[in-house]
C-alpha cells in the first residue's frame, strides 16, 4: 500500500509496521505554513519609454532582451550563494548528506525558478543593475521609492495670461507598484547551515528526494504596474467661459508567471482633447399648471475626443518569442449639453461615438453610436 509517495505499509499477519522517509510532525513539532501577499511602491522610469516593435518585428523589446540576459546572470549569482556551504542536519535531508559540503550534482539552481526569474524581471523592467540588485524578492523598507502627483498653475499669473484666462494648470501624476500576488512557504524547506544568509536553504525533490537549493517561499507570479495619469495634462479656462484640456495618458502592466515561464505585457497609450463652453443665464418660458414660468440657468456644453491604443503581448521566456494575445485601437467622441431645468430636474443631451479596430484578426472592427436624453430627478422632503 502506498497512501502517498515515500510511505509504505507492510502487513505481517496481525502485526503492522510502517516505513517512511517523509517528515512526521507531532503535536510538539507542528508544521508552520506562511501565506500572504506583498506590494511596494517603485519607480520604473528607466524603461517606461522603451520602444516596443511592430508585429513585423515580432514586437521586439530591449527590456525583454535585457531580462533574458539577467536570467543567466541571476542564476550564477544565486548558485554562488550555495558554494562552500554544508547540508543541514535536520529535516528531510538524507542521512548520507547531512552535515556534508554542498554538491550541485545532488541538485542545482534551476534558471526557471522564482529565485532566478523574479530578481531578473525586477532588474530588467525597473532598469537597475542586475549585479547590484538584491536577490531577495521581498524588497525591504529602504527599497521603497515615492510616487507623485504635480500641479503647476504659475502660467496663469503671467500678465498676458492673467488678462485672458481664469486659470491655466499643468498636471502630471505617476504611480508604480511592484507586487507579489500570493506566496506560501514550502512545507519541506530547511535553512542552510550558514550565518551569512538566512534566506537560502533546501527543499525536497519529489522524484529523487535529493535536496534542491531554494528560498523558503513558493512564488507563482509577480506584477509591476505603472501609470501616468496623465503623463502631461493642460487645463485652461478663459474669462469668456471657454475651457479646454489636453492630456496624454500612459499605462504599463507587466506580469511574470513563474509556473508557465512567461511574461505578459499590457501597454496603453491614450490621447484626450476636450473643450467646453458655458452659456450664461440661458432663458426660456416653461408652461405648467400654475401658468407660464421663466427658467434661466447656465447651459454647459462639453466635447471630448480621445484615441486609445491598447495591446497585450505574451512573451515566452524559453522559446524567446512574442505573440499578441489581444489589443484594440479605440477612437471616441463624446458630446454633451447639461441644463438645470429646476431645483429637482436636470436635463442632459448626449452623443457618444466609439470605433474599435482590433490588433489581431480574431474579431471585427466595431463602431457604436449612442444618442439620447438623460433626465435626473432629485426627490427631497
Secondary structure, DSSP 4 states (H G I P E B T S, - for coil): --SSTTEEEEEETTEEEEEE-S----GGGPPP--EEEEEEE---HHHHT--B--GGGTT-BHHHHHHHHHHHHHHHHHHHTTTT-B--SSTT--TTTTTSBP-GGG----TTSHHHHHHHHHHHHHT--TTTS-S-SS--GGG----EEEEE-GGGGSHHHHHHEEEEEEEEEEEEEEEEEEEEE-TT-EE-S-SS-TT-EEEE-TTT--EEEE-SEEE-EEEEEEEEEEEEEEEEEETTSEEEEEEEEEEEEEEEETTTTEEEEEEEEEEEEEEEEEEEEEEEEEEETTEEEEEEEEEEEEEEEEEEEEEEEEEETTTTEEEEEEEEEEEEEEEEEEEE-SSSEEEEEEEEEEEEEESSTTS--EEEEEEEEEEEE----
